[in-house]
Amino acid sequence: MATGKRPSPAQRAAQLRQEIERHDRLYHLEAKPEISDAEYDQLFRELKELERTHPELETPGSPTKRVGAPIPEGQGLARVAHEVPMLSIDSLFSEVEVREYEAGIRRFLKLGDQPLAWAVEPKFDGASISIEYREGRLARALTRGDGEMGEDVTANVRTVRNLPLVLSGARREVPRLLEVRGEILIERAKFEKFNQARAAAGKPLLANPRNTAAGSLRRNDPAEVRQVPLHFLPWAVTRLEGAELATQSAVLQALHDWGLPQTPLAETVQGLDECFAYHEKVLRMREQLPFEADGIVGKLERLDLRQRLGTTSRSTRWQFAYKFPATEATSQLLAIEVQVGPFGRLTPRAHVAPVEIGGVTVRHSTLHNADHVRVLGLKIGDRVSLRRAGDVIPQITGVAEAAHGREPPDWAKSLPEELADLGDKPKILHAWRQEFEMPERCPACNQRVSLEGKYYRCENSYACRPQVVGRTLAMARRGAFEIDGLGEKMVEQLLDAGLLRTPADLFHLDAQAERMAELDRWGKKMVTNLLAQIEGAREVTLERFLTALAIPEVGQATARALALHFSSVDELASASVDQLQLIDGIGPEVAQAVRTWFDDARNRELLARILAGGVRVLRAAGPLAEGPFSGKTVVFTGTMAHLGRAEAKKLVESLGGKVASSVSSRTDFLVAGEGGGSKGKQAAALGVSVLEEAQFLAMAGQAPPPSQTNPEETH
C-alpha cells in the first residue's frame, strides 16, 4: 500500500483551494454539484481557519477572498462587469453562531443593548441575478458570474413572466436608475408539471428546480427559455437614482409599487429571539413553501447601519444566512468506485440504492478520501445514513445498520443494473462486507499511485486518460490559452483516434486536419474553426502560459506574480527556491512546488513540445505602464468609502503597481479604509507609508464618485 506524510499547512491550503474552486465551478457555472452545502461549508471553514492561523498562507486568489467561479466558456454570452460587486453571505448553523455574529456587529457599531431590527426572509435556492432598469425600462440582466463579471442574459430574463419589462409609476415615481438583485427560481408545483410534459414528449427528466433555472438562463435561444416556468424574486436594491429609501422594508415596498413581485414571508423582526422564532416557523413549513429553501436570511433593517459596516472582499458584514438542518434518509451501499480526477487525485464514490431525499432521487455520493471511508466504517451491504442540504448530492454520515451474515443476499450476488457498465474493473469494490482499501495502482492507467497527505494521486500525468483529458481542458480554459471551442467529448474523440497523446499535441493538430474531419460529427467547418482558435492562441502572455501548465499550487494569482517578476519561461525555469521566495506572496511551499515541476523531465518534455508547436510567450500580462505606483507594492485594509477592493486593485495595477494581501518589508504603501485591523500596526512597525483613501485617490489622479453605491450580496 502506498504511504505518505500528513500535508503541511501550505499543502493543505493549496488542496482546499483547488477543491473549493472545483466545487464553485460545478455549483455556480455547470449546475452539477457533487457535495452538499454542509460539506462545502466545512471545506471553506477549514481553509479560512488555516489562513487565520497562518497569515503567510493568504493569497489574493484564495476562495476566501473572492466569490464564486470563473465565467463559463464557449456559450456565446457576453461578459460584463458588475457596477457593484455581487458578494457572498456568511452561512451560520446554530443560535450560538448567530449571536456571535451579532455581537461582532454591535462591537463595530458601538451599540448599547437596544435590540436591532432585522429584515428576515426564506433563503430560497435559485440562480442569483442582477437586473438594471433605466428610465423605468428593463435594460440589462447579468448573472452572478465570478462576483465582478457576469454574463449578459438580458434576452433570456425578458422571458420571465412575473418580471415587468417596464416599471409601473401608478403608485410612486419611477426612478431614473434601478438595479435590483434577486433570484431566478422555479416553483415546485410548476417544476413537476414541466417534468411531466417532458416525459410525455419523450425527453429526459430534469434533476431539480435550482439546476434547471440556472441552466435555462445560459441557453442561447430565448424561445426555448420561454418554455421554462421561471420566476423572479427580489431581495435587494444596489443602485438607485431618483428615489431615497432608508430601510429594507421600504425597499421591498418600493419594488412592489413599481410592479416587481413580492418575496413570500418577508418580515421585519426586533432582536435575535424573534429571528430564531422566524427560523423555526419557516423550518416547520419548509416542505409547504412554494420554492426550495435551505434556511433564512437576516439582514439589518436600517440601510445606514449597513453602509457603516461595509463589506469584506468576499462578503457583506451586515447580514447572515441561518441554515436549516439537512434532510436525511437511509439506503443500501451497493458499491464503491474510485474515480481519477483531472489532475490525478483518486476519490472514492459511493453507489447506493436509489432513494428520494427532499424530492431528489439520489444514487451516489462522494466519499472524499480513504480516511473518510475508514472513519465512517463503511462496508458493502450496509444501510447508510445520508443527508442532503439544499439541491445537491448528499453526504453519507455513517452506518445506520450493518450488513449481517457471511454470505451475501441474492441482491448482492450480481451488480445492480445501473452499475453494470462499470464491469469488473478493480476500481469497483463488490465483495460483501469487505473492508475498503484504496488501490495501489491507478484504476485508469494501472500505474502506481502515491499518497500526498490524505489523498492518493496518480503521477502518470501525461499518459493517464482522465488526466490527459482534464489537463488538456485546463490548458484550453479561460485565463490560459482560451480555446473556447474545445470541449470534453472532442478531447476524448481526439484521444481515441490517436490524434492527441498529451495536452501539448493541441498545437500540432494542424497536420491532422483531414483525419479530424473524419471524426464523428466533426466535418471540415468544425475543424477549420477549431484550428483557427488554436492558431489565435499561439501568442500568449507569460501569466496565461503559466496558468495553462497547471503547476501545483500555481493558480492565476501566483502565475501573475511570477510573470511580473521573470522575463521568460527559461528565466523562471532556472530560478532557485530562494530566488522564488523573494517574490511577494510566494512562500517556501509554493517555491518548492515550482522548482520541483521544472525539475521533472516529463514536464520539461511537455514544455518543449508546446513551444515546438509554434507557441510564442509574451513578456508579461500585466501592469507595465508607468504611473505613480510604478514598481510599488500596495496593501489595502478596512472598507473603502468610494471604491470596492477589486476596483482599487485594478486602479493600482493600471498605474504600474501591484497589490499584495499582507504587509511586509517589501510593502510601499498601506491604504487604510474604515475599520482597518492589525495591518496598520504592522505598517507602523516596518515604517511603511500609510495613506488614507482620499490621499490614495489623489495620488491615482481620481476623485470620489458623485454618488455612492452599496455593494450587495448574493443569496
DOPAVO-727445 format. One line per 5 residues: number of its first residue (from 1); their letters; for each residue x, y, z of C-alpha. Coordinates in steps of 0.05 Angstrom, whole numbers, always signed. Each point is the difference from the previous one (the first is absolute). Example, Ala and Ser with C-alpha at 12.3 -4.5 7.8 and 13.67 -1.06 7.14 Angstrom:
# DOPAVO-727445
1> as> +246:-90:+156 ~ +27:+69:-13 $
# end
This chain:
# DOPAVO-727445
1> matgk> +0:+0:+0 ~ +26:+69:-17 ~ +20:+43:+60 ~ +11:+73:+13 ~ +3:+57:+51 $
6> rpspa> -52:+47:+26 ~ +0:+62:-44 ~ +30:+65:+25 ~ -47:+59:+12 ~ +21:+30:-67 $
11> qraaq> -13:-66:-36 ~ -68:-9:+33 ~ -19:+72:-16 ~ +18:-11:-73 ~ -40:-65:-1 $
16> lrqei> -60:+35:+30 ~ +3:+58:-49 ~ +2:-47:-59 ~ -58:-41:+27 ~ -43:+61:+18 $
21> erhdr> +12:+32:-68 ~ -21:-65:-34 ~ -65:-3:+40 ~ -12:+74:-13 ~ +2:-14:-75 $
26> lyhle> -44:-61:+6 ~ -52:+36:+42 ~ -2:+70:-30 ~ +18:-11:-73 ~ -15:-71:-19 $
31> akpei> -60:-12:+47 ~ +29:-69:+16 ~ +17:+2:+74 ~ +33:-62:+30 ~ -1:+17:+74 $
36> sdaey> -49:+29:+49 ~ +0:+71:+26 ~ +22:-27:+68 ~ +61:-35:-31 ~ +18:+62:-40 $
41> dqlfr> -6:+44:+63 ~ +45:-49:+37 ~ +54:+6:-54 ~ -7:+76:-1 ~ +5:+6:+75 $
46> elkel> +62:-44:+3 ~ +35:+44:-52 ~ -23:+64:+36 ~ +28:-26:+66 ~ +66:-20:-33 $
51> erthp> +8:+70:-28 ~ -18:+31:+66 ~ +51:-40:+39 ~ +52:+5:-55 ~ -6:+70:-30 $
56> eletp> +59:-14:-46 ~ -43:-49:-38 ~ -51:+53:-22 ~ -1:+11:-75 ~ -40:+51:-40 $
61> gsptk> -30:-57:-41 ~ -25:-41:+59 ~ -74:-18:+0 ~ -4:+36:+67 ~ +18:+65:-36 $
66> rvgap> -45:-7:-58 ~ -69:-26:-19 ~ -23:-53:-44 ~ +35:-28:-62 ~ +27:+23:-68 $
71> ipegq> -49:+18:-56 ~ -18:-62:-41 ~ +31:-9:-68 ~ -27:-9:-70 ~ -73:+16:+13 $
76> glarv> -5:+63:-41 ~ -20:+46:+58 ~ +34:+67:+7 ~ +40:+13:+64 ~ -17:+66:+33 $
81> ahevp> +29:+32:+63 ~ -48:+10:+59 ~ -5:+73:+20 ~ -6:-24:+71 ~ +33:-68:+18 $
86> mlsid> -47:-57:+16 ~ +28:-24:+66 ~ -13:-62:+41 ~ -36:-10:+66 ~ +26:-34:+63 $
91> slfse> -34:-66:+16 ~ -15:-15:+74 ~ -26:-65:+29 ~ -20:+13:+73 ~ -29:+52:+45 $
96> vevre> +68:+6:+33 ~ +33:+19:-66 ~ -55:+50:-16 ~ +9:+33:+69 ~ +75:+4:-10 $
101> yeagi> -12:+31:-68 ~ -46:+54:+28 ~ +49:+13:+58 ~ +53:+17:-52 ~ -47:+49:-33 $
106> rrflk> -16:+33:+66 ~ +74:+8:+17 ~ +14:+32:-67 ~ -59:+48:+3 ~ +11:+14:+74 $
111> lgdqp> -73:-14:+16 ~ -32:-8:+68 ~ -49:-54:+20 ~ -59:+24:-42 ~ -26:-55:-47 $
116> lawav> +19:+5:-73 ~ -54:-4:-53 ~ +10:-56:-50 ~ -32:-10:-68 ~ -10:-75:-7 $
121> epkfd> -22:-44:-58 ~ +7:-72:-23 ~ +65:-17:-34 ~ -30:-25:-65 ~ +48:-40:-43 $
126> gasis> +5:+24:-72 ~ +47:+36:-47 ~ +22:+70:+22 ~ -13:+56:-49 ~ +12:+75:-6 $
131> ieyre> -52:+39:-40 ~ +8:+73:-21 ~ -57:+47:-18 ~ +15:+67:-33 ~ -56:+51:-5 $
136> grlar> -47:-55:+22 ~ +18:-50:-55 ~ +37:-66:+8 ~ +68:+15:-29 ~ +46:-57:+21 $
141> altrg> +3:-64:+40 ~ +65:-33:+24 ~ +13:-66:+34 ~ +44:+0:+62 ~ +60:-28:-38 $
146> dgemg> +63:+7:+43 ~ -29:+58:+40 ~ +35:+53:-41 ~ -19:-22:-70 ~ -66:-30:-20 $
151> edvta> -32:-28:-63 ~ -49:+43:-38 ~ -65:-41:+0 ~ -47:+58:-14 ~ -36:-35:-58 $
156> nvrtv> -14:-61:+44 ~ -21:+40:+61 ~ -50:+38:-42 ~ -38:-66:-7 ~ -13:-5:+76 $
161> rnlpl> -75:+10:+5 ~ -5:+34:+68 ~ +55:+51:-15 ~ -24:+67:-28 ~ +34:+26:-62 $
166> vlsga> -23:+70:+18 ~ -6:+24:+72 ~ -67:+26:+24 ~ -6:+73:+20 ~ -71:-6:+26 $
171> rrevp> +18:+2:+74 ~ +66:+37:+1 ~ +46:+35:-49 ~ +44:-47:-40 ~ +75:+9:+15 $
176> rllev> +50:+20:-54 ~ +43:-60:+18 ~ -17:-63:+38 ~ +44:-60:+9 ~ -38:-55:+36 $
181> rgeil> +29:-67:+20 ~ -36:-64:+14 ~ -9:-72:-18 ~ -25:-36:-63 ~ -37:-62:+24 $
186> ierak> -53:-51:-19 ~ -59:-16:+44 ~ -2:-73:+23 ~ -69:-13:-28 ~ +16:+31:-67 $
191> fekfn> +65:-39:-3 ~ -38:-65:+9 ~ -48:+18:-57 ~ +58:+21:-44 ~ +34:-67:+12 $
196> qaraa> -65:-37:-15 ~ -5:+36:-66 ~ +72:-18:-17 ~ -13:-73:+16 ~ -62:+0:-45 $
201> agkpl> +43:+28:-56 ~ +52:-54:+10 ~ +52:+48:+29 ~ +44:-16:+60 ~ -23:+24:+68 $
206> lanpr> +35:+58:+33 ~ +33:-9:+67 ~ -27:+58:+41 ~ -26:+71:-4 ~ +64:+36:+18 $
211> ntaag> +44:-33:-53 ~ -55:+8:-52 ~ -6:+75:+14 ~ +75:+11:-2 ~ +8:-40:-64 $
216> slrrn> -58:+35:-35 ~ +31:+69:+11 ~ +62:-21:-39 ~ -36:-26:-62 ~ +11:+36:-65 $
221> dpaev> -72:-4:-24 ~ -50:+44:+38 ~ -57:-37:-35 ~ +21:-63:+37 ~ +8:+37:+66 $
226> rqvpl> -71:+27:-7 ~ -26:-72:+8 ~ +32:-7:+69 ~ -44:+26:+57 ~ +51:+48:+28 $
231> hflpw> -18:+47:+57 ~ +36:+61:+29 ~ +3:+21:+74 ~ +37:+64:+20 ~ +40:+8:+64 $
236> avtrl> +42:+63:-8 ~ +10:+67:-34 ~ +73:+16:-14 ~ -5:+64:-42 ~ -56:+51:+1 $
241> egael> -5:+69:-31 ~ -63:+42:+8 ~ -25:-28:+66 ~ +24:-6:+72 ~ -12:-60:+44 $
246> atqsa> +22:-10:+73 ~ -20:-71:+18 ~ -6:-69:-31 ~ -75:+0:+10 ~ -3:+66:-38 $
251> vlqal> +41:-32:-55 ~ -47:-59:-7 ~ -61:+45:+1 ~ +29:+45:-54 ~ +16:-60:-44 $
256> hdwgl> -71:-24:+8 ~ -27:+70:-17 ~ +42:-1:-64 ~ -31:-66:-20 ~ +52:-50:+22 $
261> pqtpl> -22:-64:+36 ~ +0:-6:+76 ~ +42:-50:+37 ~ -44:-50:+38 ~ +5:+3:+76 $
266> aetvq> +46:+61:+3 ~ -6:+33:+68 ~ +34:+50:+47 ~ +15:-24:+70 ~ +31:+30:+62 $
271> gldec> +61:-35:+30 ~ +29:-69:-9 ~ -53:-37:+41 ~ -51:+20:-52 ~ +49:-21:-55 $
276> fayhe> +5:-69:+32 ~ -76:-5:+5 ~ -5:+18:-73 ~ +52:-52:-18 ~ -40:-53:+37 $
281> kvlrm> -65:+21:-33 ~ +28:-4:-70 ~ +35:-66:+16 ~ -67:-31:+21 ~ -32:+20:-66 $
286> reqlp> +61:-16:-42 ~ -33:-54:-42 ~ -61:+44:-13 ~ +41:+59:-26 ~ -12:+15:-74 $
291> feadg> +76:-2:-14 ~ +58:-41:+26 ~ +32:+33:+61 ~ +59:-19:+44 ~ -3:+53:+54 $
296> ivgkl> -19:+72:+15 ~ +37:+65:-14 ~ +4:+55:+53 ~ +24:+69:-21 ~ +3:+64:+38 $
301> erldl> -64:+40:-12 ~ +35:+68:+1 ~ +40:+15:-64 ~ +43:+53:+35 ~ +26:-53:+48 $
306> rqrlg> +17:-45:-59 ~ +39:+57:-31 ~ +41:+8:+64 ~ +15:-75:+4 ~ +20:-6:-73 $
311> ttsrs> +28:-65:-29 ~ +60:-45:-2 ~ +31:-19:-67 ~ -46:-61:-1 ~ -63:+15:+39 $
316> trwqf> -45:+52:+33 ~ +7:+13:+74 ~ -73:+17:+15 ~ -38:-63:-17 ~ +3:-74:+12 $
321> aykfp> -31:-65:-25 ~ -26:-45:+57 ~ -3:-68:-33 ~ -51:-55:+11 ~ +21:-69:+24 $
326> ateat> +14:-47:-57 ~ -54:-49:-22 ~ +17:-74:+11 ~ -15:-69:-26 ~ +30:-70:+0 $
331> sqlla> +19:-46:-57 ~ +42:-62:-17 ~ +73:+9:-19 ~ +8:-38:-65 ~ +71:+15:-23 $
336> ievqv> +59:+47:+8 ~ +31:+27:-63 ~ +68:+35:-1 ~ +0:+57:-49 ~ +62:+33:-29 $
341> gpfgr> -3:+76:-3 ~ +27:+46:-54 ~ +65:+10:+39 ~ +8:-72:+24 ~ -35:+1:+67 $
346> ltpra> -36:-65:+17 ~ -67:+10:+34 ~ -47:-54:+26 ~ -72:+6:-21 ~ -57:-39:+31 $
351> hvapv> -56:-31:-41 ~ -64:-10:+41 ~ -68:-29:-15 ~ -43:+57:-29 ~ -33:+40:+56 $
356> eiggv> -40:+64:-1 ~ +24:+56:+46 ~ -36:+65:+0 ~ -31:-13:-68 ~ +65:-21:-34 $
361> tvrhs> +18:-72:-18 ~ +70:-15:+25 ~ +44:-57:-27 ~ +71:+19:+22 ~ +41:+44:+45 $
366> tlhna> +73:+20:+3 ~ +41:-30:+57 ~ +58:+50:-5 ~ +59:-45:+19 ~ +19:-67:+30 $
371> dhvrv> +3:+28:+71 ~ -71:+24:-6 ~ -24:-69:-20 ~ +38:-32:+58 ~ -28:+50:+51 $
376> lglki> -71:-15:-24 ~ +14:-75:+3 ~ -35:-15:-65 ~ -6:-70:-29 ~ -38:-24:-61 $
381> gdrvs> -71:-20:+20 ~ -6:+48:+59 ~ -61:+44:+6 ~ +30:+70:+2 ~ -28:+67:+24 $
386> lrrag> +0:+56:-52 ~ -16:+73:+10 ~ -13:+54:-51 ~ +1:+75:+10 ~ -29:+38:-58 $
391> dvipq> -4:-27:-71 ~ +66:-38:-2 ~ +26:-71:+4 ~ +1:-21:+74 ~ +54:-25:+45 $
396> itgva> +2:-66:+36 ~ +3:+14:+74 ~ +8:-71:+27 ~ -25:-71:+3 ~ -74:-5:+20 $
401> eaahg> +0:-77:+1 ~ +59:-46:-14 ~ -10:-57:-49 ~ -4:-68:+32 ~ +22:-70:-18 $
406> reppd> +60:-27:-36 ~ -37:-14:-64 ~ -29:+57:-41 ~ -75:+0:-15 ~ -26:-11:-70 $
411> waksl> +1:+75:-17 ~ +75:+4:+15 ~ +19:-60:-44 ~ -5:+41:-63 ~ +10:+74:-12 $
416> peela> -60:+45:-5 ~ -19:+19:-70 ~ +24:+72:+8 ~ +70:-25:+16 ~ +5:-52:-55 $
421> dlgdk> +39:+46:-47 ~ +56:+5:+52 ~ +15:-74:-9 ~ +52:-37:+42 ~ +52:+56:+0 $
426> pkilh> +44:+1:+62 ~ -27:+69:+18 ~ -67:-31:+20 ~ -4:-36:+67 ~ -52:-56:-5 $
431> awrqe> +16:-46:+58 ~ -53:-7:+54 ~ +22:+32:+65 ~ +71:+11:-25 ~ +43:+54:+32 $
436> fempe> +13:+57:-48 ~ +71:+14:-22 ~ +26:+48:-53 ~ +32:-35:-59 ~ +76:-1:-5 $
441> rcpac> -6:+12:-75 ~ -39:+52:-38 ~ -67:-27:-24 ~ +8:+38:-65 ~ +71:-16:-22 $
446> nqrvs> +24:-54:+49 ~ +60:+40:+22 ~ +20:+5:+74 ~ -31:+55:+42 ~ +32:+41:+55 $
451> legky> -30:+27:+64 ~ +3:+76:+10 ~ -29:+17:+68 ~ -71:-29:+1 ~ -4:-9:-76 $
456> yrcen> +26:-52:-48 ~ +24:+24:-67 ~ +21:-32:-66 ~ +65:+31:-22 ~ -7:-23:-72 $
461> syacr> -21:+70:-19 ~ +6:-2:-75 ~ -20:-72:-15 ~ -58:-12:+47 ~ -64:+12:-40 $
466> pqvvg> -41:+40:+50 ~ +61:+44:+12 ~ +14:+10:-73 ~ -72:+21:-11 ~ -1:+44:+63 $
471> rtlam> +67:+33:-12 ~ -17:+13:-74 ~ -65:+35:+20 ~ +38:+38:+55 ~ +50:+23:-52 $
476> arrga> -56:+25:-45 ~ -42:+34:+54 ~ -10:+74:+10 ~ +60:+32:+33 ~ +46:-50:-35 $
481> feidg> +2:-10:-76 ~ -74:+16:-6 ~ -20:-49:-55 ~ -74:+6:+12 ~ -22:-48:-55 $
486> lgekm> +32:-61:+33 ~ -45:-44:+43 ~ +9:-64:+40 ~ -32:-46:-52 ~ +44:+30:-54 $
491> veqll> +63:-14:+40 ~ -22:-72:+12 ~ -12:-10:-75 ~ +69:+27:-16 ~ +30:-48:+51 $
496> dagll> -39:-60:-26 ~ +23:+16:-71 ~ +73:+5:+21 ~ +4:+73:-20 ~ +14:+24:+70 $
501> rtpad> +47:-33:+50 ~ +17:+58:+47 ~ -29:+70:+9 ~ +59:+28:-40 ~ -26:-36:-62 $
506> lfhld> -54:+53:-7 ~ +51:+44:-35 ~ +18:-55:-50 ~ -71:-15:-24 ~ +6:+43:-62 $
511> aqaer> +36:-58:-33 ~ -59:-46:+15 ~ -57:+42:-31 ~ -23:-54:-49 ~ -4:-54:+53 $
516> maeld> -35:+47:+48 ~ -54:+15:-52 ~ -15:-75:-3 ~ -18:-4:+74 ~ -73:-10:+18 $
521> rwgkk> -40:+65:-4 ~ +61:+43:-16 ~ +7:+19:-73 ~ +45:+51:-35 ~ -34:+62:+27 $
526> mvtnl> +7:-22:+72 ~ +72:-19:-10 ~ +15:+67:-34 ~ -31:+38:+57 ~ +37:-38:+54 $
531> laqie> +67:+6:-36 ~ -12:+75:-8 ~ -11:+6:+75 ~ +63:-39:+13 ~ +39:+44:-47 $
536> garev> -26:+62:+36 ~ +21:-30:+66 ~ +72:-11:-21 ~ +19:+70:+24 ~ -10:+1:+75 $
541> tlerf> +23:+42:+59 ~ +47:-31:+50 ~ -53:+3:+54 ~ -51:-40:-41 ~ +54:-48:-23 $
546> ltala> +19:-17:+72 ~ -74:-8:+18 ~ -8:-48:-58 ~ +57:-45:+25 ~ -41:-16:+63 $
551> ipevg> +62:+0:+45 ~ -21:-23:+70 ~ -15:+59:+46 ~ +5:+50:-58 ~ -68:+31:-14 $
556> qatar> -13:+63:-39 ~ +22:+46:+57 ~ +66:-35:+9 ~ +10:-5:-75 ~ -9:+75:-5 $
561> alalh> +51:+12:+55 ~ +51:-45:-35 ~ -14:+33:-68 ~ +12:+70:+29 ~ +67:-22:+30 $
566> fssvd> +31:-43:-55 ~ +10:+20:-72 ~ -7:-69:-31 ~ -16:-73:+12 ~ +74:-17:-3 $
571> elasa> +17:+51:+54 ~ -55:-29:+45 ~ +22:-71:-14 ~ +70:+15:+25 ~ -21:+37:+63 $
576> svdql> +19:-31:+67 ~ -47:-9:+58 ~ +33:+58:+36 ~ -9:+45:-61 ~ -73:-19:-6 $
581> qlidg> -13:+18:+73 ~ +24:+71:-12 ~ -66:+11:-37 ~ -55:+31:+43 ~ -53:-52:+17 $
586> igpev> +42:-62:-17 ~ +21:-41:+59 ~ +45:-62:+6 ~ -55:-50:-18 ~ -19:+35:-65 $
591> aqavr> +72:+13:-17 ~ +18:-73:+9 ~ -61:-22:-41 ~ +23:+44:-59 ~ +72:-25:+5 $
596> twfdd> -23:-73:+4 ~ -44:+8:-61 ~ +56:+28:-44 ~ +48:-54:+25 ~ -46:-55:-25 $
601> arnre> +23:-26:-69 ~ -72:-15:-21 ~ -21:+72:+13 ~ +60:+27:-38 ~ -18:-46:-59 $
606> llari> -72:+27:+1 ~ +26:+71:+2 ~ +47:-12:-58 ~ -55:-31:-43 ~ -48:+58:+14 $
611> laggv> +53:+50:-22 ~ +17:-43:-61 ~ -73:+7:-20 ~ +12:+73:-15 ~ -22:+30:+66 $
616> rvlra> +30:+69:+13 ~ +3:+23:+72 ~ -4:+75:+10 ~ +38:+37:+55 ~ -55:+11:+51 $
621> agpla> -75:+8:+9 ~ -1:+56:+41 ~ +6:+70:+24 ~ +64:+24:-33 ~ -26:+71:-10 $
626> egpfs> +37:+56:+34 ~ -39:+35:+55 ~ +2:+24:+72 ~ +0:-71:+25 ~ +50:-26:-52 $
631> gktvv> +42:-55:+33 ~ -35:+10:+67 ~ -37:-50:+43 ~ -66:+21:+31 ~ -40:-33:+55 $
636> ftgtm> -73:+18:+18 ~ -33:-5:+68 ~ -69:+17:+24 ~ -60:+23:-42 ~ +7:+51:-55 $
641> ahlgr> -54:+52:-2 ~ +3:+13:-76 ~ +34:-61:-31 ~ -11:-74:+6 ~ +62:-41:+14 $
646> aeakk> +1:-30:-70 ~ -7:+68:-32 ~ +56:+29:+43 ~ +45:-58:-19 ~ -12:+11:-74 $
651> lvesl> +15:+74:+9 ~ +68:-15:+32 ~ +18:-49:-54 ~ -20:+47:-55 ~ +49:+50:+29 $
656> ggkva> +59:-48:+1 ~ -6:-29:+70 ~ -19:-66:+30 ~ -45:-18:+59 ~ +19:-48:+56 $
661> ssvss> -44:-30:+53 ~ +46:+10:+60 ~ +49:+53:+26 ~ +74:-17:-5 ~ +67:+34:-6 $
666> rtdfl> -13:+4:-76 ~ -65:+39:+9 ~ +4:+73:-24 ~ -70:+25:+19 ~ -56:-22:+46 $
671> vageg> -67:+31:-20 ~ -43:+3:+63 ~ -75:+1:-5 ~ -52:-1:+56 ~ +7:-56:+49 $
676> ggskg> +71:-21:-18 ~ +31:-52:+47 ~ +70:-23:+18 ~ +31:+19:-67 ~ +6:+72:+24 $
681> kqaaa> +43:-21:+59 ~ +43:-44:-45 ~ +10:+58:-48 ~ +20:+47:+56 ~ +50:-51:+27 $
686> lgvsv> +31:-8:-70 ~ +0:+74:-18 ~ -50:-10:-57 ~ -35:+63:-25 ~ -74:+0:+19 $
691> leeaq> -49:+36:-47 ~ -71:+19:+15 ~ -49:-15:-56 ~ -2:+73:-21 ~ +76:+2:-4 $
696> flama> +0:-64:-41 ~ -51:+27:-48 ~ +39:+65:-7 ~ +64:-37:-17 ~ -39:-41:-51 $
701> gqapp> -29:+63:-31 ~ -70:-21:+19 ~ -57:+38:+33 ~ -55:-33:+42 ~ -61:-19:-43 $
706> psqtn> -59:+48:+5 ~ -46:-53:+29 ~ +15:-60:+43 ~ -23:-70:-11 ~ -6:-56:+50 $
711> peeth> +32:-67:-18 ~ -55:-51:+8 ~ -4:-73:+13 ~ -21:-62:-37 ~ -41:-52:+36 $
# end
